[in-house]
Amino acid sequence: MGGEWRKLPFSEAVLVNPTVRLERGRRYPFVDIGAVRPGSRCAYAIEEREFSGGGSRFQHGDTLMARITPCLENGKIARFCAHQGSGVAHGSTEFIVIRGRPGITDTNFAYYLTQWEEVRDYAICQMTGTSGRQRVPIDSLDYLVVPVPPLPEQRAIAHILGTLDDKIELNRRQNETLEAMARALFKAWFVDFEPVRAKLEGRLSACNAQAGWQPGQSLPGLPAHPACAAAAGAAGRFYDLFPDRLVESELGEIPEGWEITSLSEYSSLNPESWTKRTRPKQIRYVDLSNTKWGRVESVTNYEGDDAPSRAQRILRPLDTIVGIVRPGNGSYALISDEGLTGSTGFAVLRPLRRECAEFVYLAATSRENIERLSNLADGGAYPAVRPEIVSATHVPRVSQELINRFSQQVSPMIAGIAGNDRESRTLAQLRDALLPKLISGALRIQDAEAFLKERGL
């Protein structure tokens, strides 16, 4: 592409903390530092707060860079993505807001420029303040010189990197849908007992409109069937696994003949741990801070002797891990990879049978159970529960045949999530490899486009 690359101070190449007009006393979307997730391109507001005149201000597309330790070291850099409305918002005082400078930098390019390790590492080195409360001085960015390609080339760079991020974002949305489907099915079968209620309400005559079912509708826990006869047959076999009435128990109504038990009947607790003698030479460590709401966001590699003392729990595929320190933070996941080691801050639930894996995961990590664990946690600055409290989570005792049927329904959803996660990690590695080469000019646009085309991207 034509045009010469320039070198400019970072604060001249982009707008730092640009002006955004907000009305004092009015409520706007608010983004806290916790909304910026490492590896995620977008930060979303999850609430509205009254604007009091302080904090950061930004608009849709602006880059939010954490300016405190350890958030910046952990990669908390993302763009504000507005759901709707005017697209303006406010947030934490610990953000530096970055936007493209008109005529000099494209706003999409400014995001990837900020993600460049040369910028982040420089900012980290400029931090001042006492230990644990260090911040990046805004004026330190005046002295960082960065390459600035011509605007057409900036847009091409942002497009290449954005294509990879778009696919990662699509995978994330697909995973949200798949997990929501799995959780809805678990709730229908084992919490709300919808199949039992369907029998009670006479909704078993699948072809009988008077029984409350129309062709094409979904019966509780079953997909819709185009053929009425097929639906009736499938429904009959399925509903035979459930009782036909509910009875009272100490926990409320449950299906007749079922009992209340705990996850210890379906899983073993913390089954394997490393000792100093058995610890391997290389440890791939999973910590609470990098495990959030069903995803292991990153894994840290250590030499065995250098690994944290808490790196003891041996993790196997299909293990459920639940953070027992501040359990309300949602540090849980279903393990899908081999060779991981978890923190002792996790309770590890290993299914006694493969078919129990999804049942254990969804029961242990339901919203209601995470709230229960959070309410039971105690201990000052780091409230925690004992691992046995996680294993004692109440669940109904059901037949192995029903557990098997549930696994058949849900395991493809869980496998799809794991597959999307693996693909996203590969795409993120590719993006992270291309970014510094494209930003620095070491790799030209044509070569990067050819590289991605060879890989079907």
Backbone torsions as a table, in degrees:
resi	resn	phi	psi	omega
1	MET	NA	148.4	-176.8
2	GLY	-76.4	165.7	178.7
3	GLY	101.6	153.7	-178.4
4	GLU	-99.7	144.4	172.6
5	TRP	-76.7	142.8	176.5
6	ARG	-117.2	167.2	171.6
7	LYS	-122.3	127.3	-177.8
8	LEU	-136.7	153.3	169.0
9	PRO	-58.0	142.5	-176.8
10	PHE	-53.5	-42.7	-177.3
11	SER	-71.3	-12.5	173.5
12	GLU	-97.4	-24.1	178.6
13	ALA	-75.5	-33.0	-178.0
14	VAL	-130.3	168.3	172.4
15	LEU	-89.2	125.3	178.5
16	VAL	-105.2	124.3	-175.8
17	ASN	50.2	57.1	-178.8
18	PRO	-65.3	159.5	-178.4
19	THR	-69.7	132.0	171.8
20	VAL	-133.6	125.1	-175.2
21	ARG	-87.5	118.9	174.6
22	LEU	-125.7	150.1	-179.5
23	GLU	-93.0	122.7	178.1
24	ARG	-59.4	134.5	179.9
25	GLY	91.4	-13.4	178.7
26	ARG	-91.2	149.6	-179.7
27	ARG	-88.6	135.5	178.4
28	TYR	-136.0	161.1	172.0
29	PRO	-55.5	141.7	-177.2
30	PHE	-124.9	135.0	179.3
31	VAL	-119.1	118.3	176.4
32	ASP	-91.4	167.9	-178.8
33	ILE	-62.2	-28.2	179.5
34	GLY	-68.7	-17.5	179.6
35	ALA	-77.9	-13.1	178.4
36	VAL	-92.5	110.4	-175.2
37	ARG	-102.4	131.9	176.9
38	PRO	-54.2	132.5	178.6
39	GLY	86.1	-7.7	179.1
40	SER	-102.4	133.4	-176.8
41	ARG	-74.9	-28.7	-173.4
42	CYS	-110.9	142.5	168.8
43	ALA	-115.6	128.0	-177.5
44	TYR	-112.3	146.5	172.5
45	ALA	-78.9	135.3	179.0
46	ILE	-110.7	0.8	177.9
47	GLU	-157.4	169.5	172.0
48	GLU	-112.5	142.7	176.9
49	ARG	-135.2	153.2	177.2
50	GLU	-70.1	134.1	179.2
51	PHE	-83.7	122.0	-176.4
52	SER	-104.7	0.4	179.0
53	GLY	106.6	-12.6	-179.4
54	GLY	-106.7	179.8	177.7
55	GLY	80.6	-172.8	-179.3
56	SER	-89.9	156.2	178.8
57	ARG	-133.4	139.7	-175.1
58	PHE	-158.4	171.8	179.1
59	GLN	-130.2	169.9	-178.4
60	HIS	-52.7	129.6	178.6
61	GLY	95.9	-16.5	178.0
62	ASP	-65.8	148.8	176.8
63	THR	-90.6	131.8	177.1
64	LEU	-108.2	113.4	179.7
65	MET	-110.6	121.7	175.8
66	ALA	-60.7	140.9	-179.4
67	ARG	-115.2	10.4	-177.9
68	ILE	-118.1	160.9	174.6
69	THR	-94.3	141.6	2.3
70	PRO	-95.4	12.6	-173.5
71	CYS	-60.0	-43.3	-178.9
72	LEU	-67.5	-41.2	177.6
73	GLU	-60.5	-31.8	-179.6
74	ASN	-83.1	3.6	174.4
75	GLY	84.7	28.3	179.8
76	LYS	-80.1	80.9	175.5
77	ILE	-135.2	122.0	-179.2
78	ALA	-153.4	167.3	177.1
79	ARG	-97.1	143.1	174.6
80	PHE	-75.1	123.1	179.6
81	CYS	-114.0	109.4	-177.9
82	ALA	-80.9	135.7	177.6
83	HIS	-72.5	-43.0	-176.5
84	GLN	-168.3	-172.3	177.1
85	GLY	79.9	-153.5	-174.2
86	SER	-73.8	-17.7	179.0
87	GLY	84.7	7.9	176.8
88	VAL	-107.0	153.6	-175.9
89	ALA	-158.8	174.7	174.0
90	HIS	-134.8	168.3	-175.6
91	GLY	-164.7	-160.8	-175.1
92	SER	-56.4	148.3	173.5
93	THR	-70.1	-11.0	-174.7
94	GLU	-93.7	18.1	174.3
95	PHE	-103.1	142.0	159.7
96	ILE	-101.8	125.2	-177.4
97	VAL	-96.4	132.6	-175.2
98	ILE	-130.4	136.0	-179.6
99	ARG	-141.3	152.3	175.9
100	GLY	-60.8	144.9	178.7
101	ARG	-92.6	123.9	-176.6
102	PRO	-51.9	131.4	178.0
103	GLY	81.3	-9.7	-178.3
104	ILE	-119.3	-49.3	-179.2
105	THR	-134.4	143.7	174.0
106	ASP	-79.6	140.3	-176.9
107	THR	-62.9	-37.1	176.8
108	ASN	-64.3	-40.8	177.2
109	PHE	-65.5	-37.2	-179.6
110	ALA	-59.1	-35.6	177.5
111	TYR	-62.7	-49.2	-178.2
112	TYR	-70.4	-30.1	174.4
113	LEU	-61.9	-41.1	179.0
114	THR	-68.4	-32.0	178.5
115	GLN	-72.8	-19.3	-178.6
116	TRP	-57.3	134.5	-176.6
117	GLU	-61.9	-27.2	178.0
118	GLU	-63.3	-37.2	178.7
119	VAL	-73.6	-48.9	-177.8
120	ARG	-63.6	-45.6	-178.9
121	ASP	-63.0	-38.2	177.6
122	TYR	-62.2	-47.1	-178.3
123	ALA	-60.9	-41.1	179.6
124	ILE	-61.5	-41.3	-179.4
125	CYS	-67.6	-20.1	-178.5
126	GLN	-89.5	-3.2	-175.9
127	MET	-59.8	140.2	177.1
128	THR	-129.2	161.8	178.6
129	GLY	118.8	177.5	-178.3
130	THR	-75.6	160.5	-178.2
131	SER	-56.2	132.1	-179.7
132	GLY	85.5	-11.1	180.0
133	ARG	-133.1	34.7	-178.7
134	GLN	-80.9	145.5	-178.1
135	ARG	-137.3	156.7	176.0
136	VAL	-85.6	118.6	174.3
137	PRO	-65.7	133.7	-177.2
138	ILE	-59.3	-41.1	-175.5
139	ASP	-70.8	-12.1	178.2
140	SER	-66.1	-22.2	-179.9
141	LEU	-72.7	-10.0	176.5
142	ASP	-67.7	-20.5	-171.5
143	TYR	-106.7	1.9	176.7
144	LEU	-92.6	118.4	-179.6
145	VAL	-96.1	131.0	-176.8
146	VAL	-128.2	153.7	176.4
147	PRO	-75.8	141.6	179.6
148	VAL	-129.3	102.6	177.0
149	PRO	-71.8	168.0	170.9
150	PRO	-58.3	152.2	-175.6
151	LEU	-55.1	-42.6	178.6
152	PRO	-59.8	-37.6	-179.9
153	GLU	-73.0	-34.8	174.7
154	GLN	-58.5	-45.3	-178.0
155	ARG	-65.4	-36.6	178.5
156	ALA	-67.3	-40.7	177.2
157	ILE	-61.9	-47.6	-180.0
158	ALA	-62.8	-34.6	179.4
159	HIS	-66.5	-44.5	-179.6
160	ILE	-61.5	-50.5	-179.1
161	LEU	-68.2	-35.3	179.1
162	GLY	-66.9	-31.9	177.1
163	THR	-60.0	-42.3	178.1
164	LEU	-67.7	-42.8	178.9
165	ASP	-66.1	-33.7	177.6
166	ASP	-61.3	-42.1	179.7
167	LYS	-68.0	-39.2	176.4
168	ILE	-62.0	-42.3	179.4
169	GLU	-66.1	-39.1	177.0
170	LEU	-61.8	-43.6	177.3
171	ASN	-60.4	-39.7	179.8
172	ARG	-63.0	-43.6	179.7
173	ARG	-66.7	-39.6	177.1
174	GLN	-61.4	-40.7	-179.9
175	ASN	-65.9	-38.0	176.6
176	GLU	-60.2	-41.8	179.7
177	THR	-66.6	-44.9	-179.0
178	LEU	-63.5	-43.0	-179.6
179	GLU	-67.8	-38.7	177.5
180	ALA	-61.5	-39.4	178.0
181	MET	-63.8	-44.8	-179.4
182	ALA	-63.6	-42.6	-178.9
183	ARG	-68.5	-35.8	178.4
184	ALA	-64.7	-39.9	179.5
185	LEU	-67.2	-42.6	177.8
186	PHE	-59.7	-45.0	-179.1
187	LYS	-63.9	-41.3	-179.2
188	ALA	-63.1	-42.1	-175.2
189	TRP	-81.1	-44.1	-164.8
190	PHE	-114.5	-2.4	178.1
191	VAL	-119.9	-53.2	-179.3
192	ASP	-90.6	-14.0	178.4
193	PHE	53.7	46.2	-176.9
194	GLU	-58.4	-40.5	178.8
195	PRO	-61.0	-37.0	177.6
196	VAL	-65.8	-43.5	179.6
197	ARG	-64.3	-34.4	177.6
198	ALA	-63.6	-38.6	177.8
199	LYS	-67.0	-41.8	179.7
200	LEU	-61.6	-35.5	-175.3
201	GLU	-92.1	5.6	175.9
202	GLY	72.1	30.8	-178.9
203	ARG	-95.1	24.3	-179.4
204	LEU	-87.9	-21.1	178.8
205	SER	-78.5	86.2	-168.7
206	ALA	-59.9	-28.9	-177.3
207	CYS	-96.8	3.6	-177.2
208	ASN	-99.6	107.4	-178.2
209	ALA	-61.5	-30.4	-179.8
210	GLN	-69.0	-19.1	178.5
211	ALA	-84.3	2.9	174.2
212	GLY	94.2	16.5	-179.3
213	TRP	-130.0	137.7	177.3
214	GLN	-118.6	146.3	177.5
215	PRO	-54.6	134.9	-179.0
216	GLY	96.5	-16.3	176.7
217	GLN	-76.2	157.7	173.0
218	SER	-90.1	129.0	168.2
219	LEU	-79.1	155.9	-176.5
220	PRO	-55.6	117.6	177.0
221	GLY	84.9	0.5	-179.9
222	LEU	-126.0	146.1	174.9
223	PRO	-71.3	158.5	176.2
224	ALA	-67.4	142.4	179.5
225	HIS	-116.2	136.0	179.3
226	PRO	-72.0	-27.9	-177.4
227	ALA	-101.8	127.2	-175.9
228	CYS	-62.9	-42.9	-178.6
229	ALA	-63.2	-42.0	179.0
230	ALA	-63.7	-39.9	179.5
231	ALA	-63.9	-43.8	-179.0
232	ALA	-62.2	-42.6	-179.7
233	GLY	-65.6	-45.9	179.7
234	ALA	-63.8	-41.4	-179.3
235	ALA	-64.3	-41.8	-179.4
236	GLY	-60.5	-48.2	-179.4
237	ARG	-63.6	-38.3	-179.2
238	PHE	-68.0	-48.1	-174.1
239	TYR	-69.7	-20.6	176.6
240	ASP	-63.0	-19.1	-179.6
241	LEU	-80.3	-8.2	-177.6
242	PHE	-115.6	144.4	172.0
243	PRO	-62.5	172.5	-177.2
244	ASP	-111.3	11.8	174.8
245	ARG	-154.2	162.7	178.6
246	LEU	-109.4	147.1	178.1
247	VAL	-130.9	161.1	-179.2
248	GLU	-78.6	144.9	173.0
249	SER	-139.8	178.0	179.1
250	GLU	-66.1	-14.5	179.5
251	LEU	-109.0	13.4	-178.7
252	GLY	106.0	-164.7	-177.8
253	GLU	-71.5	136.4	173.1
254	ILE	-137.9	160.1	177.8
255	PRO	-60.4	142.4	-179.9
256	GLU	-59.5	133.3	179.4
257	GLY	90.6	-15.6	176.3
258	TRP	-86.0	155.2	176.6
259	GLU	-125.9	162.6	175.4
260	ILE	-92.9	129.4	177.2
261	THR	-131.8	-158.6	-179.9
262	SER	-133.9	170.6	179.7
263	LEU	-65.1	-15.7	177.0
264	SER	-65.1	-17.7	176.8
265	GLU	-79.1	-18.0	-176.9
266	TYR	-114.9	-7.0	-174.9
267	SER	-151.6	157.8	172.6
268	SER	-101.8	149.8	-175.0
269	LEU	-101.5	127.4	177.1
270	ASN	44.7	58.8	-171.1
271	PRO	-70.3	-25.4	-176.4
272	GLU	-139.7	140.2	176.5
273	SER	-142.9	149.2	174.5
274	TRP	-78.7	150.0	168.0
275	THR	-115.2	173.1	177.5
276	LYS	-58.6	-31.7	-177.9
277	ARG	-78.6	-34.8	-174.9
278	THR	-97.1	-8.9	-176.6
279	ARG	-58.3	131.4	-178.2
280	PRO	-72.9	168.7	-179.0
281	LYS	-71.4	-29.2	178.4
282	GLN	-121.7	133.8	179.7
283	ILE	-124.9	127.4	173.5
284	ARG	-100.5	104.9	-164.2
285	TYR	-98.9	132.7	176.0
286	VAL	-111.3	120.0	-177.8
287	ASP	-111.7	164.0	-179.7
288	LEU	-61.9	-40.5	-174.3
289	SER	-66.1	-23.0	-179.2
290	ASN	-105.4	14.9	177.5
291	THR	-125.0	112.8	-173.7
292	LYS	-139.0	125.1	169.8
293	TRP	48.1	51.1	173.1
294	GLY	93.6	0.0	-176.3
295	ARG	-128.0	132.7	167.0
296	VAL	-85.3	102.9	-170.7
297	GLU	-76.0	-29.4	177.7
298	SER	-158.4	155.4	178.8
299	VAL	-123.8	134.3	-179.1
300	THR	-103.7	130.3	179.0
301	ASN	-93.5	131.2	179.2
302	TYR	-130.9	149.7	160.2
303	GLU	-67.5	143.5	-174.9
304	GLY	-50.5	-44.0	-177.3
305	ASP	-72.4	-19.2	-177.5
306	ASP	-96.7	-7.5	-176.7
307	ALA	-67.1	149.8	176.9
308	PRO	-57.5	151.3	-179.1
309	SER	-63.4	-23.2	179.3
310	ARG	-78.4	-7.2	-178.9
311	ALA	-78.9	82.3	-173.7
312	GLN	-128.8	-29.2	-173.5
313	ARG	-76.1	121.1	175.5
314	ILE	-79.1	126.6	-177.4
315	LEU	-110.7	138.1	177.5
316	ARG	-121.9	154.4	174.9
317	PRO	-53.9	137.9	-179.1
318	LEU	81.8	2.0	169.1
319	ASP	-70.0	141.6	169.6
320	THR	-98.5	128.8	175.8
321	ILE	-114.4	135.0	-178.4
322	VAL	-131.6	122.9	178.6
323	GLY	-65.8	128.4	-179.2
324	ILE	-100.4	-7.3	173.9
325	VAL	-98.8	122.0	-173.6
326	ARG	48.7	61.3	-174.6
327	PRO	-59.7	-22.9	178.2
328	GLY	-66.2	-11.7	178.3
329	ASN	-75.4	-7.2	175.8
330	GLY	72.4	35.9	178.3
331	SER	-85.4	76.8	179.6
332	TYR	-139.4	159.2	179.0
333	ALA	-167.8	162.6	169.5
334	LEU	-104.5	119.1	-174.2
335	ILE	-72.1	134.2	179.0
336	SER	-122.3	-11.7	-175.8
337	ASP	-107.8	152.6	175.0
338	GLU	-81.8	159.1	166.6
339	GLY	75.7	26.2	-179.9
340	LEU	-102.5	152.0	175.3
341	THR	-124.1	130.8	-177.6
342	GLY	-105.0	161.5	176.5
343	SER	-70.5	152.5	172.2
344	THR	-69.0	-5.4	172.9
345	GLY	-75.9	-1.7	175.9
346	PHE	-104.0	144.8	159.0
347	ALA	-91.1	127.5	-178.7
348	VAL	-105.4	121.8	178.0
349	LEU	-110.0	114.1	179.8
350	ARG	-104.6	122.8	-177.2
351	PRO	-61.9	137.8	178.9
352	LEU	-71.6	-26.3	172.5
353	ARG	-132.4	149.2	-178.7
354	ARG	-55.6	-37.9	-176.1
355	GLU	-68.5	-13.5	179.6
356	CYS	-86.5	-8.0	-170.0
357	ALA	-58.7	-49.4	-176.9
358	GLU	-68.6	-38.5	178.1
359	PHE	-59.9	-46.7	-179.2
360	VAL	-63.8	-46.8	-178.1
361	TYR	-60.9	-48.7	-174.6
362	LEU	-70.5	-32.9	177.3
363	ALA	-71.2	-45.3	-175.8
364	ALA	-67.7	-28.5	-172.1
365	THR	-113.6	16.1	175.4
366	SER	-62.7	154.4	-180.0
367	ARG	-56.4	-41.7	-178.7
368	GLU	-64.7	-38.5	-178.3
369	ASN	-73.9	-36.9	176.3
370	ILE	-62.7	-38.5	176.5
371	GLU	-64.6	-40.3	178.3
372	ARG	-60.9	-47.6	-179.9
373	LEU	-62.1	-40.0	179.5
374	SER	-63.4	-39.6	179.7
375	ASN	-69.9	-27.7	-179.7
376	LEU	-85.2	-14.5	-175.7
377	ALA	-68.8	141.5	174.5
378	ASP	-144.9	165.6	177.5
379	GLY	127.1	39.3	170.4
380	GLY	66.2	-125.2	-173.2
381	ALA	-68.3	-28.3	-178.5
382	TYR	-125.8	71.2	-179.0
383	PRO	-60.1	136.2	-174.9
384	ALA	-145.9	164.4	171.6
385	VAL	-119.5	159.2	175.3
386	ARG	-74.6	148.5	178.7
387	PRO	-54.8	-32.9	-178.9
388	GLU	-62.6	-26.1	178.4
389	ILE	-66.5	-36.4	177.2
390	VAL	-67.6	-45.4	-179.4
391	SER	-64.6	-23.7	-178.7
392	ALA	-85.2	6.3	178.6
393	THR	-52.6	128.3	-178.5
394	HIS	-72.8	134.7	174.2
395	VAL	-144.3	159.4	175.8
396	PRO	-75.8	145.9	172.2
397	ARG	-84.3	117.4	-176.0
398	VAL	-126.8	168.1	-176.6
399	SER	-70.8	154.0	176.4
400	GLN	-62.8	-32.4	179.5
401	GLU	-63.6	-39.2	179.3
402	LEU	-70.6	-39.6	174.9
403	ILE	-59.2	-42.7	-180.0
404	ASN	-64.2	-41.5	-179.9
405	ARG	-65.0	-40.2	178.5
406	PHE	-63.0	-43.5	179.4
407	SER	-62.0	-39.8	178.6
408	GLN	-60.7	-38.1	-179.1
409	GLN	-73.3	-40.2	-167.9
410	VAL	-96.4	-29.7	-174.6
411	SER	-57.8	-36.2	175.6
412	PRO	-62.9	-33.4	177.3
413	MET	-66.7	-46.7	-179.5
414	ILE	-65.2	-39.6	177.6
415	ALA	-64.5	-37.6	177.5
416	GLY	-63.5	-39.2	176.6
417	ILE	-61.9	-46.8	-179.5
418	ALA	-62.5	-40.6	178.6
419	GLY	-64.2	-42.2	177.1
420	ASN	-63.7	-39.1	178.7
421	ASP	-63.0	-43.1	179.1
422	ARG	-63.4	-43.5	179.2
423	GLU	-63.4	-40.2	-179.8
424	SER	-65.2	-38.0	177.1
425	ARG	-63.4	-40.6	177.8
426	THR	-64.0	-43.7	178.7
427	LEU	-64.4	-39.4	179.4
428	ALA	-65.4	-38.7	177.4
429	GLN	-64.4	-39.8	178.5
430	LEU	-66.2	-45.1	177.4
431	ARG	-59.6	-44.7	-177.9
432	ASP	-68.0	-25.9	176.4
433	ALA	-78.1	-37.1	-178.2
434	LEU	-76.2	-35.2	-171.3
435	LEU	-54.7	-55.0	-177.0
436	PRO	-64.8	-30.9	-179.4
437	LYS	-71.6	-38.4	179.1
438	LEU	-73.4	-42.5	-178.5
439	ILE	-65.0	-38.1	-177.3
440	SER	-83.0	-14.5	-177.9
441	GLY	89.2	3.7	178.8
442	ALA	-68.5	-25.9	177.4
443	LEU	-123.0	128.7	-178.1
444	ARG	-88.6	161.8	-174.1
445	ILE	-57.9	-46.8	-176.1
446	GLN	-60.1	-40.3	-178.9
447	ASP	-68.6	-39.3	179.5
448	ALA	-66.6	-41.0	179.1
449	GLU	-64.0	-41.0	177.9
450	ALA	-65.1	-38.5	179.7
451	PHE	-61.6	-46.0	-179.1
452	LEU	-70.3	-35.5	179.9
453	LYS	-62.9	-38.0	178.7
454	GLU	-62.0	-27.1	-178.7
455	ARG	-98.7	11.3	176.5
456	GLY	72.4	24.6	-178.6
457	LEU	-111.3	NA	NA
